[in-house]
Amino acid sequence: MRADGTFIAVEVDDAAAADAELARRLSEACPVDIFSSASSGGLEIVQQNLDECVLCRLCLDASPPGTVKVIKLYDGDAVLA
């Protein structure tokens, strides 16, 4: 699953996005509410909050390696590492 804002895109592995526990952790970790838990228990990306991303890396720290990518669209699609 991927959502693009004007400056930031977020990509989450489809299998990980279906994980209710990961959805909860990401929702709690993000200070600007980019992630929320869907009614189905999986993950939703809140489109209108994408460009509020402060590049804090908390979502990367809260998820298994490689499952979440923060992409800087303004920097040639560089991935936050």
Secondary structure by P-SEA (a helix, b strand, c coil): cccccccbbbbccccccccaaaaaaaaaaccccccccccccbbbbcccccccccccaaaaaacccccbbbbcccccccccc
